Amino acid sequence: MCTKRTLIILSAIAISRCIFAQEVVTDRLAGHELLEVRHAEQRVSLPVDPLSVDSLVEVRSLEVNMYNDTLRTITTRQDTVVEEAPASRKGHYVEIHGGAGLGNVGYGFLRKDLQLPDNANTSATGHEQAAVSGVVQLQYAYFFHPNVGIGVGAWLSNYTSHGYLSGEFVYEGTKQQADGKYVPDLESGIIDSDGEYYDHHATIKSWQERQTIHTVGIPLSLQVQAWGKQDKAGFFMALGAAPAYAVMSNYRVLDGAIEHWGKYPHRGGAEVHDAHEFGTIDYAGTHGKQSVKQFTATAFMDLGLLVKMSKHTDFLIGVYGHYAVMDIQNATLTDIGWKTDKFPKLNMQPYCGILPTKCVAGSALRPWQAGVKIGVHWHSVDKPRTRIVQHSDTTLQTIARNDSVWTSRIDTLQRVIPREVEQVQEQIDKLNRIYFAFDSHELTDESKHFLSQIAEHLKRIPNKIILGGHASKEGTRAHNARLAHYRALQVKYYLVDCGIPATRMKIEDYGSSVRNAINQSEDLSLDRRVEIIVVDE
């Protein structure tokens, strides 16, 4: 460590070697004008003390400032007056809404006779009930009048309902002749896996299905807001329409039990309830998704109460309603199918929900939803105007000043000499997981990953390293020694590609003579390895 006397001597030497550079500047600052300033400054950094081992003392800066100036002062005073902007609801708005309530997909089969499949008779009936639906909406609005504005945005909504079925579907594949025998009905035949015609009956004991349609839309609206005299609460209404696109529909059978049976000509026309694993099948839990890809036209209305939360933010609570029309005339409607993965021999098409089947009557759906909505409106506010009133008083003064300022700063820095070699070996020991496949010397992707990290640590030190190749105990001693040598060579070539000189590396092939220290079991894959050791020189 340097003594105080040494520091003083070093400082004096540095000061004696300073060459002062002078310049004349004129600087105008707020409140005064500085003329004819002569400034001299020199910064000196002294060398590191060679006697220091674990620490060093360094004169980081040495400054000598000399001034000779004439000062003339001008006193000014400024008063800033802020004029509040008048309160106004005109301007730009960002609105975020979220709503939930009851909705309905609008199947349109609220009738006694369902739309029949091409080859079926039915006594089944169906009805639909509303279920929980919701909407999330983000939009921009511009109020060109404090009470009236227009908005445009985007929403994600869903229409959910429960569909119920009851009764029986009869799929006809045979017809009875005058002599009482059944013969195939070639026009609308139902054929089983054995090529036989039959009549199939699906008796619905219970059926409840949840169906959901998801849409994305662009709402266009006319908005009205009216605030009270104290500007703390107000009324909000939005009316508009949204072109929307139905992107997906999904269904889930909540309760479904169907008894399947049939009449088979090759069994004498008898009614068979257990053929092809028939019987009562439980469809509960059956679910799936369909791609709808249909455009919709949606009308909507929002009504609510606005509450002022801050200067820029209002809170909305109210109600909303949506009514949409979806044309499915061009959609592919199929016969309703009851096949499930549990009964692969059931010779029918898989069940894929009520919506894409011919049970849906008409050529359009009428989805709707209504519920409670909350939201936040952020709006811009005109900034207050700032007016500056300036007062000026001038006082002329002549001041002769000669100053010399000597400034020095001495920093003591602690320098720790790291044990680089030991630190690098510790890091390499953590990454020494260079394993190979059985009877192979090809590097795996995982081994290349560890070798890339090991190479970065080896670049920190100049020491030589030993590459120890190992093999498991399978095979002859000569074969294992050769295999261990090739494995070490592969590691050497890869490290050379990573920038480690080949002259730093030495190969040792141990064959199968040295087990892996971490191998506490009979896992021979841990013995097929290369270990990297840093030589402490």
C-alpha positions in Angstrom: 0.0 0.0 0.0 1.2 3.5 -0.8 1.8 5.7 2.2 0.4 9.2 2.5 3.9 10.7 1.9 4.2 8.7 -1.4 0.9 10.1 -2.6 2.0 13.7 -1.8 5.3 13.2 -3.7 3.5 11.7 -6.7 0.9 14.5 -6.8 3.7 17.1 -6.7 5.5 15.4 -9.6 2.3 15.4 -11.6 1.6 19.1 -10.9 5.1 20.1 -11.8 4.7 18.5 -15.2 1.3 20.1 -16.0 1.2 22.4 -19.0 -1.7 24.8 -18.6 -3.8 25.6 -21.7 -5.6 28.9 -21.5 -8.6 30.0 -23.5 -10.9 33.0 -23.5 -14.6 32.2 -23.4 -17.8 34.2 -23.2 -20.8 32.4 -21.6 -24.4 33.7 -21.3 -26.3 32.1 -18.5 -29.8 32.9 -17.2 -29.6 35.9 -14.9 -26.0 37.0 -15.7 -23.5 37.6 -18.5 -20.0 36.4 -18.0 -17.2 38.2 -20.0 -13.5 37.7 -20.5 -13.0 34.5 -18.5 -9.5 33.0 -18.6 -9.7 29.3 -17.8 -6.8 26.9 -17.4 -7.4 23.2 -16.6 -5.2 20.1 -16.6 -6.2 16.5 -15.7 -3.5 13.9 -14.8 -3.8 10.2 -14.2 -0.8 8.7 -12.4 0.5 5.1 -13.0 -0.5 2.2 -10.8 1.7 1.7 -7.8 4.1 -1.2 -8.8 4.5 -2.2 -5.2 0.8 -3.0 -4.7 -0.2 -6.7 -4.9 -3.8 -7.0 -3.8 -4.7 -3.4 -4.1 -3.6 -0.3 -5.9 -3.8 3.5 -5.3 -4.4 5.6 -8.3 -4.7 9.4 -8.7 -7.8 9.4 -10.9 -7.9 13.1 -11.7 -5.9 16.2 -10.9 -7.4 19.5 -11.8 -5.9 23.0 -11.8 -8.4 25.8 -12.6 -7.4 29.5 -12.8 -9.9 32.3 -13.4 -9.5 35.9 -14.2 -12.9 37.5 -15.2 -15.0 40.6 -15.3 -18.7 40.1 -14.3 -21.7 42.1 -15.3 -25.0 40.9 -13.8 -28.5 41.2 -15.2 -31.3 40.3 -12.8 -34.4 38.9 -14.4 -37.6 37.6 -12.9 -40.2 35.6 -14.7 -43.7 34.8 -13.5 -45.5 31.8 -15.1 -49.3 31.9 -15.2 -51.1 28.6 -15.9 -54.6 29.1 -17.3 -56.9 26.0 -16.9 -58.4 24.7 -20.0 -62.2 24.7 -20.0 -63.8 21.3 -19.3 -64.9 19.6 -22.5 -66.0 16.1 -23.5 -65.0 16.6 -27.2 -62.0 14.7 -28.5 -60.5 11.2 -28.8 -61.7 8.1 -26.7 -60.3 4.6 -26.2 -63.0 2.2 -24.9 -62.6 -1.3 -23.5 -65.8 -3.3 -22.8 -66.5 -6.7 -21.5 -69.9 -8.3 -21.1 -71.6 -11.6 -20.1 -75.2 -12.8 -20.1 -77.5 -15.2 -21.8 -77.2 -16.1 -25.5 -78.6 -18.4 -28.1 -77.1 -20.0 -31.2 -80.5 -19.9 -32.9 -80.8 -23.4 -34.5 -84.3 -22.7 -35.7 -85.6 -26.2 -35.0 -88.3 -25.2 -32.5 -90.8 -27.3 -34.3 -92.5 -30.7 -34.0 -91.0 -32.3 -37.1 -87.2 -32.0 -37.4 -85.5 -31.8 -40.8 -85.1 -35.4 -41.9 -82.0 -37.2 -43.2 -82.4 -38.5 -46.7 -83.0 -42.1 -45.7 -84.7 -41.7 -42.3 -88.1 -41.3 -40.7 -88.3 -39.7 -37.4 -90.6 -39.0 -34.5 -88.0 -36.9 -32.7 -88.6 -33.4 -31.6 -86.2 -30.7 -30.4 -86.0 -27.5 -28.6 -83.3 -25.0 -27.6 -82.5 -22.9 -24.4 -80.3 -20.0 -23.9 -76.9 -20.3 -22.1 -74.1 -18.1 -20.8 -72.5 -16.1 -23.6 -70.1 -13.1 -23.7 -68.3 -10.4 -25.6 -65.0 -8.5 -25.3 -64.7 -5.3 -27.2 -62.0 -2.7 -27.9 -62.8 0.4 -29.9 -61.8 4.0 -30.8 -64.4 6.8 -30.7 -64.2 10.5 -31.7 -66.7 12.9 -30.1 -67.0 15.8 -32.5 -69.6 17.2 -30.1 -69.5 17.0 -26.3 -72.5 14.6 -26.5 -72.3 12.9 -29.8 -69.5 10.8 -31.4 -68.8 7.9 -33.7 -66.8 4.7 -32.9 -65.0 1.8 -34.7 -63.3 -1.2 -33.1 -63.1 -4.9 -32.9 -64.8 -7.5 -30.8 -64.7 -11.2 -30.0 -68.0 -12.7 -29.1 -69.7 -16.1 -28.6 -73.2 -17.3 -28.8 -73.9 -20.4 -26.6 -77.1 -22.4 -26.2 -78.3 -25.9 -25.1 -80.1 -28.1 -27.6 -82.4 -30.9 -26.4 -83.6 -33.9 -28.5 -86.1 -36.7 -27.8 -87.8 -39.4 -29.8 -86.6 -41.9 -32.4 -84.7 -41.8 -35.7 -85.4 -44.8 -38.1 -82.9 -45.4 -40.9 -84.5 -47.6 -43.6 -82.5 -50.1 -45.6 -85.1 -52.8 -46.3 -88.7 -53.1 -47.3 -91.3 -55.8 -46.7 -93.0 -57.6 -49.5 -96.5 -58.9 -49.7 -95.4 -62.4 -48.6 -93.9 -60.9 -45.4 -90.3 -61.2 -46.5 -87.8 -58.3 -46.2 -85.8 -57.4 -49.3 -83.1 -54.7 -49.8 -84.3 -51.2 -50.5 -81.8 -50.3 -53.3 -82.8 -46.6 -53.4 -82.1 -45.8 -49.7 -80.2 -48.8 -48.5 -78.3 -49.0 -45.2 -75.5 -51.6 -45.5 -73.6 -53.1 -42.5 -70.0 -54.2 -42.5 -71.0 -57.6 -43.9 -72.7 -56.1 -46.9 -76.2 -56.8 -45.5 -79.1 -54.4 -45.7 -80.9 -53.5 -42.5 -83.2 -51.0 -40.8 -81.6 -49.1 -37.9 -83.5 -47.5 -35.0 -81.9 -44.9 -32.7 -84.2 -44.2 -29.8 -83.1 -41.1 -27.9 -83.5 -41.7 -24.1 -81.9 -38.4 -23.1 -79.9 -35.7 -25.1 -78.6 -32.3 -24.0 -75.9 -30.6 -26.0 -74.1 -27.3 -25.5 -73.3 -25.6 -28.8 -71.1 -22.4 -29.1 -70.4 -20.2 -32.2 -67.3 -17.8 -31.9 -67.3 -14.7 -34.1 -64.9 -11.8 -34.6 -66.4 -8.5 -35.8 -65.8 -4.8 -36.5 -68.5 -2.7 -34.6 -69.4 0.6 -36.1 -71.5 2.8 -33.8 -73.1 6.1 -33.1 -72.4 7.1 -29.5 -74.3 9.5 -27.2 -73.2 10.6 -23.7 -74.9 13.2 -21.4 -73.3 14.3 -18.2 -74.7 16.0 -15.1 -73.9 19.5 -14.1 -71.2 18.5 -11.7 -69.6 16.2 -14.3 -69.5 13.2 -12.0 -71.9 10.8 -13.6 -73.6 10.6 -17.0 -75.7 8.5 -19.4 -74.1 6.4 -22.3 -75.7 4.8 -25.3 -74.3 3.2 -28.4 -76.2 2.0 -31.4 -74.6 0.3 -34.4 -74.0 -2.7 -36.6 -71.0 -5.0 -37.1 -69.9 -7.1 -40.0 -68.7 -10.2 -38.3 -67.2 -13.6 -39.3 -68.0 -16.8 -37.5 -64.6 -18.6 -37.3 -65.4 -21.7 -35.3 -68.2 -23.7 -33.6 -67.7 -26.3 -30.9 -70.1 -28.7 -29.1 -70.1 -30.9 -26.0 -72.7 -33.5 -25.2 -73.7 -32.9 -21.6 -76.2 -35.8 -21.3 -76.7 -38.4 -24.1 -78.1 -41.9 -24.0 -79.4 -43.6 -27.1 -80.7 -47.2 -27.5 -79.6 -48.6 -30.9 -81.4 -51.7 -32.5 -82.4 -52.9 -35.9 -84.3 -55.3 -38.2 -82.0 -57.6 -40.2 -83.2 -59.7 -43.2 -80.4 -62.2 -42.8 -81.7 -63.0 -39.3 -85.3 -63.6 -40.5 -86.4 -60.1 -40.1 -86.2 -60.3 -36.3 -85.6 -57.2 -34.2 -82.1 -57.4 -32.9 -80.9 -55.3 -30.0 -77.4 -56.5 -29.6 -76.1 -56.9 -33.1 -72.9 -55.0 -33.9 -72.5 -54.2 -30.2 -75.8 -52.3 -30.2 -77.6 -51.5 -27.0 -77.8 -48.3 -24.9 -74.7 -46.1 -25.7 -73.6 -43.3 -23.4 -72.5 -40.3 -25.5 -71.9 -37.9 -22.5 -68.5 -36.1 -22.8 -68.5 -36.4 -26.7 -67.1 -33.1 -28.0 -65.5 -31.5 -31.0 -65.0 -28.4 -33.2 -66.2 -27.4 -36.6 -64.9 -24.7 -38.9 -67.9 -22.4 -39.7 -66.4 -19.7 -41.9 -69.6 -17.8 -42.4 -70.2 -14.0 -42.5 -72.8 -12.5 -40.2 -74.5 -9.2 -39.9 -75.0 -8.1 -36.3 -77.0 -5.2 -34.8 -76.1 -4.2 -31.2 -77.1 -1.6 -28.6 -75.3 -0.6 -25.3 -77.0 1.4 -22.5 -75.2 2.3 -19.3 -74.2 4.7 -16.6 -70.8 6.5 -16.8 -69.0 7.4 -13.5 -66.0 9.8 -13.6 -62.9 8.1 -12.0 -60.2 10.6 -12.9 -59.6 13.5 -15.3 -59.0 11.1 -18.2 -60.9 8.0 -17.2 -64.6 7.1 -16.9 -66.1 3.8 -15.7 -69.1 2.2 -17.5 -71.7 -0.2 -16.1 -74.8 -1.1 -18.1 -76.5 -3.6 -20.3 -76.1 -4.7 -24.0 -77.9 -6.7 -26.6 -76.7 -8.4 -29.9 -78.8 -9.8 -32.7 -77.2 -11.5 -35.7 -78.1 -13.2 -38.9 -76.0 -16.0 -40.3 -76.7 -17.5 -43.7 -75.9 -21.2 -43.7 -77.6 -22.0 -47.0 -74.3 -22.8 -48.7 -73.0 -24.8 -45.7 -72.6 -28.5 -46.0 -75.4 -30.1 -43.9 -75.0 -33.9 -43.3 -77.2 -36.7 -42.0 -77.1 -36.9 -38.2 -74.7 -39.7 -37.2 -74.4 -41.6 -34.0 -71.1 -43.4 -34.4 -68.5 -43.0 -31.6 -65.0 -44.2 -31.1 -66.3 -46.6 -28.3 -68.3 -48.6 -30.9 -66.2 -48.7 -34.2 -68.5 -51.4 -35.7 -71.5 -49.1 -35.7 -71.9 -48.6 -39.4 -72.8 -44.9 -39.4 -71.0 -41.6 -39.8 -69.4 -40.1 -36.7 -71.4 -37.7 -34.6 -70.2 -34.1 -35.2 -72.8 -31.9 -33.4 -76.4 -30.7 -34.2 -75.4 -27.5 -36.0 -73.8 -29.0 -39.1 -76.6 -31.6 -39.6 -79.9 -31.5 -41.4 -81.8 -31.2 -38.1 -81.2 -27.4 -38.4 -84.3 -26.1 -40.2 -84.2 -23.1 -42.5 -81.3 -21.4 -44.3 -80.2 -19.0 -41.6 -79.4 -18.9 -37.9 -80.5 -16.1 -35.6 -77.9 -15.9 -32.8 -78.6 -13.4 -30.1 -77.3 -12.5 -26.6 -78.1 -10.0 -23.9 -76.4 -9.3 -20.6 -74.5 -6.9 -18.3 -71.5 -5.0 -19.5 -68.7 -3.1 -17.8 -66.0 -1.0 -19.3 -63.4 1.8 -19.1 -63.3 4.9 -21.3 -60.1 6.8 -21.6 -60.3 10.2 -23.2 -57.9 13.0 -24.1 -58.1 16.4 -22.3 -56.8 19.7 -23.7 -53.6 20.9 -22.0 -53.8 24.1 -20.0 -52.3 27.2 -21.6 -49.1 28.7 -20.1 -48.5 32.4 -20.1 -45.2 33.9 -19.1 -44.8 37.4 -17.6 -41.2 38.7 -17.5 -39.7 41.4 -15.3 -36.1 42.6 -15.9 -33.8 44.6 -13.6 -30.3 45.4 -14.8 -27.4 46.2 -12.4 -23.9 46.9 -13.9 -21.0 45.8 -11.8 -17.3 45.5 -12.5 -15.6 42.9 -10.4 -11.9 42.0 -10.7 -11.3 38.4 -9.5 -8.2 36.3 -9.6 -8.8 32.7 -8.4 -6.7 29.6 -8.5 -8.5 26.3 -7.7 -6.5 23.2 -7.2 -8.5 20.0 -7.1 -7.3 16.4 -6.9 -9.1 13.1 -6.3 -7.4 10.0 -5.1 -9.2 6.6 -5.4 -8.2 3.5 -3.6 -9.3 0.4 -5.6 -9.2 -3.1 -4.3 -8.0 -5.6 -6.9 -8.7 -9.3 -6.3 -6.5 -11.7 -8.3 -8.9 -14.5 -9.2 -7.8 -18.2 -9.2 -8.6 -18.5 -12.8 -7.5 -22.1 -13.3 -9.4 -23.5 -10.4 -12.5 -21.6 -11.4 -12.3 -22.8 -15.0 -11.9 -26.4 -13.9 -14.9 -26.1 -11.6 -17.0 -24.9 -14.5 -15.7 -27.7 -16.8 -16.5 -30.3 -14.1 -20.1 -29.2 -14.2 -20.2 -29.5 -18.0 -18.2 -32.8 -18.2 -21.1 -34.8 -19.7 -19.7 -35.7 -23.1 -21.4 -39.1 -23.6 -21.5 -41.3 -26.7 -23.8 -44.0 -28.0 -23.0 -47.7 -27.8 -19.9 -48.6 -30.0 -19.9 -45.1 -31.5 -17.5 -42.1 -31.6 -19.9 -39.6 -33.2 -20.7 -36.5 -31.1 -24.3 -36.1 -30.1 -26.1 -32.7 -30.3 -26.1 -32.5 -26.5 -22.4 -33.2 -26.3 -21.7 -30.4 -28.9 -23.8 -28.1 -26.7 -21.6 -28.8 -23.6 -18.3 -28.6 -25.6 -19.3 -25.2 -26.9 -19.6 -23.9 -23.4 -16.4 -25.6 -22.2 -14.5 -23.9 -25.1 -15.7 -20.5 -23.9 -14.2 -21.2 -20.4 -10.9 -22.6 -21.9 -10.4 -19.3 -23.7 -10.0 -17.6 -20.4 -6.7 -19.4 -19.5 -3.6 -20.5 -21.5 -3.2 -23.9 -19.7 -3.0 -27.2 -21.5 -5.7 -29.8 -21.2 -6.0 -33.6 -21.2 -8.7 -35.3 -23.2 -9.4 -38.6 -21.6 -11.3 -41.1 -23.8 -13.2 -43.9 -22.1 -15.4 -46.9 -23.2 -17.8 -49.2 -21.3 -16.8 -52.8 -20.4 -18.5 -54.4 -23.5 -16.0 -55.6 -26.2 -12.4 -56.5 -26.1 -9.7 -54.5 -24.5 -8.0 -53.6 -27.8 -11.4 -52.5 -29.4 -12.3 -50.4 -26.4 -8.9 -48.7 -26.4 -9.3 -47.8 -30.1 -12.9 -46.6 -29.6 -11.8 -44.4 -26.6 -9.0 -42.9 -28.7 -11.4 -42.0 -31.6 -13.9 -40.4 -29.1 -11.1 -38.2 -27.7 -10.1 -37.3 -31.3 -13.7 -36.2 -32.1 -13.7 -33.9 -29.1 -10.3 -32.5 -30.1 -11.5 -31.7 -33.6 -14.6 -30.0 -32.3 -12.7 -27.8 -29.8 -10.3 -26.8 -32.6 -13.3 -25.6 -34.6 -14.4 -23.6 -31.5 -11.0 -21.8 -31.5 -8.9 -23.8 -29.0 -5.4 -24.5 -30.4 -4.6 -28.1 -31.0 -1.1 -27.6 -29.3 -2.9 -27.1 -26.0 -4.6 -30.6 -26.1 -3.2 -34.0 -25.2 -5.1 -37.3 -25.8 -5.2 -40.1 -23.2 -7.2 -43.2 -24.1 -8.1 -45.3 -21.1 -10.3 -47.9 -22.8 -12.7 -49.4 -20.3 -10.2 -49.5 -17.4 -11.6 -46.5 -15.5 -15.2 -46.4 -14.5 -17.1 -43.0 -14.3 -16.9 -41.7 -10.8 -20.5 -40.6 -10.8 -21.7 -44.0 -12.0 -23.1 -45.6 -8.8 -25.2 -48.2 -10.7 -24.7 -50.5 -13.7 -25.7 -47.8 -16.2 -22.9 -48.5 -18.8 -23.9 -45.4 -20.8 -22.2 -43.2 -18.2 -18.9 -44.9 -19.0 -18.9 -44.1 -22.7 -17.4 -40.6 -22.3 -14.6 -38.1 -22.7 -13.4 -36.2 -19.7 -11.6 -32.9 -19.9 -8.9 -32.0 -17.3 -7.0 -28.7 -17.1 -3.3 -29.1 -16.4 -2.2 -26.7 -13.6 1.1 -25.4 -14.9 
